[in-house]
């Protein structure tokens, strides 16, 4: 299986990452990618981007050095009701929004609380995927989360960075992929790269996808067209949700 879209990357705008978007794109091409999502951290994480950063993402070209750039964000789940750290008026304008837990933002809860928070994030009309859901610090009911992703037409991310910084993620990630295969839910793959050289480095992710024997058609990152089609569908859904919120 070949992965060509890295849907979780960071630039210097995250505050603790070390490459520009141009450096990321150049290295992505060198590393065999066709697309990356620019998903800098939201304001809840210390030192991360302000809302103004995300409001101005329209200036980023769709292609840099031949790499398709999906302009997005990694937004923090702030509580178990699924509150996010950025307002809807900003999230609704982005191409690819991932939502995640970080223990420096929210204290981990019980399995039931963590599951509730993750499912509520998946319900959010402007969230496209949950990021590093296999993190054992925020243990969830994997079956319930995957079924919720399927119900709401969202993605489950398998995060290559987790195997370095979130120890104990391996078995959870494998179980997430197995459940996605069982329920026909699509997986997306992100490196969580905080420096350009890590973009497209999916060694452990590929091992897990292979062990679970998930079909290629359930892995978004195997195709630029599949990724663009998903973003287009979600764009239409976000536009409808924004219109409904305004009472149009």
PLY file of the C-alpha trace (Angstrom):
ply
format ascii 1.0
element vertex 248
property float x
property float y
property float z
element edge 247
property int vertex1
property int vertex2
end_header
0.00 0.00 0.00
1.33 3.45 -0.93
0.31 6.59 0.92
0.40 9.90 -0.97
-1.48 12.33 1.31
-0.26 13.30 4.77
-3.28 14.84 6.49
-1.63 15.99 9.73
1.36 18.35 9.52
2.53 21.43 11.40
4.42 24.59 10.51
6.23 27.17 12.63
2.81 28.73 13.24
2.12 25.97 15.77
4.77 27.50 18.01
6.67 24.26 18.67
7.23 23.11 15.08
10.25 24.07 13.03
9.46 24.33 9.29
7.59 26.74 7.06
4.78 25.65 4.75
7.15 26.01 1.79
9.76 23.80 3.46
7.03 21.25 4.24
5.83 21.19 0.63
9.32 20.83 -0.82
10.17 17.98 1.53
6.76 16.35 0.98
7.55 16.12 -2.74
10.99 14.68 -2.01
9.38 12.13 0.32
6.89 10.99 -2.32
3.76 12.82 -1.21
1.20 14.41 -3.50
-0.69 16.34 -0.82
-0.43 17.55 2.76
-2.91 19.11 5.13
-1.61 22.17 6.95
-3.10 21.54 10.40
-1.50 23.92 12.86
-2.58 23.88 16.49
-5.35 26.15 17.66
-5.03 28.82 20.37
-5.71 26.51 23.34
-2.22 25.06 23.07
0.40 27.33 24.61
2.39 29.25 22.00
0.19 28.11 19.10
-1.54 30.09 16.39
-4.11 32.79 17.01
-7.46 32.89 15.28
-6.04 35.44 12.82
-3.69 32.80 11.43
-6.61 30.59 10.43
-8.69 33.49 9.13
-5.89 34.31 6.68
-5.20 30.80 5.33
-6.81 31.78 2.04
-3.50 33.36 1.02
-1.85 29.91 0.98
-1.78 28.59 -2.63
-3.59 25.34 -3.40
-0.30 23.99 -4.76
3.24 24.66 -3.57
6.09 22.96 -5.43
3.56 20.60 -7.00
2.05 19.54 -3.67
-1.66 20.04 -3.00
-2.07 22.00 0.24
-5.28 21.43 2.21
-5.68 24.44 4.49
-6.84 23.28 7.88
-6.33 23.14 11.62
-5.85 20.83 14.56
-8.43 22.08 17.01
-8.42 21.05 20.67
-11.35 19.30 22.33
-11.83 21.47 25.43
-14.39 19.45 27.38
-16.42 16.25 27.16
-19.29 18.12 25.53
-17.01 18.48 22.48
-16.38 22.22 22.75
-13.54 23.24 20.43
-10.93 25.97 20.81
-11.93 27.88 17.67
-15.25 29.44 16.67
-17.46 27.96 14.00
-17.07 31.02 11.77
-13.40 30.10 11.31
-13.70 26.30 11.25
-16.42 26.48 8.60
-13.97 28.09 6.14
-11.24 25.45 6.44
-10.69 22.50 4.12
-9.54 19.91 6.65
-10.20 20.11 10.39
-8.95 17.50 12.83
-9.97 17.48 16.49
-7.87 16.03 19.28
-7.27 15.71 23.00
-4.07 17.03 24.62
-3.49 16.51 28.32
-1.96 19.96 28.73
-5.32 21.39 27.67
-7.82 19.02 29.29
-7.38 16.54 32.12
-8.09 13.00 30.87
-11.38 11.61 32.10
-12.88 8.17 32.43
-13.30 5.95 29.37
-16.93 7.02 29.27
-16.07 10.73 29.46
-13.29 10.52 26.89
-15.58 8.58 24.55
-18.34 11.13 24.97
-15.96 13.99 24.20
-14.55 12.33 21.10
-17.97 11.40 19.75
-19.24 14.92 20.38
-16.28 16.26 18.38
-17.16 13.88 15.55
-20.70 15.25 15.61
-19.42 18.78 15.07
-20.39 19.89 11.56
-16.98 21.39 10.78
-14.76 18.56 12.07
-13.51 16.09 9.46
-11.53 13.63 11.59
-10.36 12.85 15.09
-6.59 12.93 15.49
-4.47 10.37 17.35
-7.55 8.70 18.91
-5.40 5.72 19.95
-3.68 7.74 22.68
-3.98 5.55 25.82
-3.90 8.64 28.05
-7.40 9.33 26.68
-8.67 5.77 26.50
-12.00 5.50 24.66
-14.52 2.86 23.71
-13.05 2.19 20.26
-16.13 0.42 18.92
-18.39 3.34 19.83
-16.04 5.97 18.38
-15.63 4.14 15.07
-19.36 3.60 14.70
-19.92 7.31 15.40
-17.37 8.24 12.73
-19.29 6.09 10.27
-22.62 7.60 11.29
-21.40 11.17 10.79
-19.31 10.51 7.68
-16.04 11.40 9.42
-12.54 9.91 9.46
-10.41 8.06 11.99
-6.78 9.13 11.93
-3.90 6.72 12.40
-1.00 8.89 13.53
2.59 7.86 12.90
3.89 10.31 15.49
1.95 8.54 18.22
4.35 5.62 18.26
7.14 7.97 19.30
5.43 10.41 21.66
2.30 8.58 22.87
3.68 5.36 24.25
1.25 2.47 24.34
-0.71 3.61 21.27
0.09 0.58 19.13
-2.62 -1.84 20.22
-5.28 0.87 20.32
-4.39 2.01 16.80
-4.48 -1.55 15.53
-7.90 -2.02 17.10
-9.13 1.22 15.53
-8.09 -0.02 12.08
-9.71 -3.41 12.67
-12.95 -1.73 13.70
-12.81 0.60 10.70
-12.44 -2.43 8.47
-15.38 -4.14 10.22
-17.73 -1.16 9.89
-16.48 0.20 6.56
-15.23 3.45 8.07
-12.49 5.37 6.28
-9.04 5.86 7.84
-6.82 8.85 7.17
-3.08 8.86 7.85
-1.04 11.64 9.36
2.55 11.85 10.44
1.92 14.72 12.90
5.18 16.09 11.51
6.61 19.02 13.46
9.57 19.31 11.10
9.53 18.89 7.34
11.77 15.81 7.25
9.10 13.68 8.96
6.39 14.37 6.38
5.32 11.21 4.57
7.27 8.93 6.91
4.55 6.32 7.58
6.57 3.27 8.61
4.52 2.18 11.64
1.22 3.22 10.11
1.86 1.00 7.10
2.71 -1.92 9.39
-0.61 -1.53 11.20
-2.64 -1.14 8.02
-0.98 -4.28 6.68
-1.51 -6.30 9.84
-5.20 -5.36 9.93
-5.50 -6.07 6.18
-7.72 -3.06 5.67
-8.64 -2.57 1.99
-7.04 0.33 0.16
-10.40 1.91 -0.60
-10.90 2.52 3.13
-7.62 4.44 3.42
-8.11 8.03 2.29
-4.40 8.78 2.10
-3.78 6.25 -0.69
-5.22 8.60 -3.32
-5.10 12.32 -4.00
-8.40 12.06 -5.87
-10.04 10.24 -2.97
-8.77 12.92 -0.59
-9.95 15.77 -2.83
-13.36 14.12 -3.28
-13.74 13.80 0.49
-12.78 17.46 1.00
-15.26 18.51 -1.70
-18.10 16.53 -0.08
-17.28 17.96 3.32
-17.06 21.48 1.89
-20.63 21.14 0.63
-21.76 19.77 4.00
-20.04 22.63 5.86
-21.67 25.19 3.59
-25.07 23.65 4.26
-24.41 23.63 8.01
-23.33 27.28 7.95
-26.45 28.24 6.01
-28.65 26.34 8.46
-26.96 28.07 11.40
-27.79 31.45 9.83
-31.37 30.36 9.20
-30.96 30.63 5.42
0 1
1 2
2 3
3 4
4 5
5 6
6 7
7 8
8 9
9 10
10 11
11 12
12 13
13 14
14 15
15 16
16 17
17 18
18 19
19 20
20 21
21 22
22 23
23 24
24 25
25 26
26 27
27 28
28 29
29 30
30 31
31 32
32 33
33 34
34 35
35 36
36 37
37 38
38 39
39 40
40 41
41 42
42 43
43 44
44 45
45 46
46 47
47 48
48 49
49 50
50 51
51 52
52 53
53 54
54 55
55 56
56 57
57 58
58 59
59 60
60 61
61 62
62 63
63 64
64 65
65 66
66 67
67 68
68 69
69 70
70 71
71 72
72 73
73 74
74 75
75 76
76 77
77 78
78 79
79 80
80 81
81 82
82 83
83 84
84 85
85 86
86 87
87 88
88 89
89 90
90 91
91 92
92 93
93 94
94 95
95 96
96 97
97 98
98 99
99 100
100 101
101 102
102 103
103 104
104 105
105 106
106 107
107 108
108 109
109 110
110 111
111 112
112 113
113 114
114 115
115 116
116 117
117 118
118 119
119 120
120 121
121 122
122 123
123 124
124 125
125 126
126 127
127 128
128 129
129 130
130 131
131 132
132 133
133 134
134 135
135 136
136 137
137 138
138 139
139 140
140 141
141 142
142 143
143 144
144 145
145 146
146 147
147 148
148 149
149 150
150 151
151 152
152 153
153 154
154 155
155 156
156 157
157 158
158 159
159 160
160 161
161 162
162 163
163 164
164 165
165 166
166 167
167 168
168 169
169 170
170 171
171 172
172 173
173 174
174 175
175 176
176 177
177 178
178 179
179 180
180 181
181 182
182 183
183 184
184 185
185 186
186 187
187 188
188 189
189 190
190 191
191 192
192 193
193 194
194 195
195 196
196 197
197 198
198 199
199 200
200 201
201 202
202 203
203 204
204 205
205 206
206 207
207 208
208 209
209 210
210 211
211 212
212 213
213 214
214 215
215 216
216 217
217 218
218 219
219 220
220 221
221 222
222 223
223 224
224 225
225 226
226 227
227 228
228 229
229 230
230 231
231 232
232 233
233 234
234 235
235 236
236 237
237 238
238 239
239 240
240 241
241 242
242 243
243 244
244 245
245 246
246 247
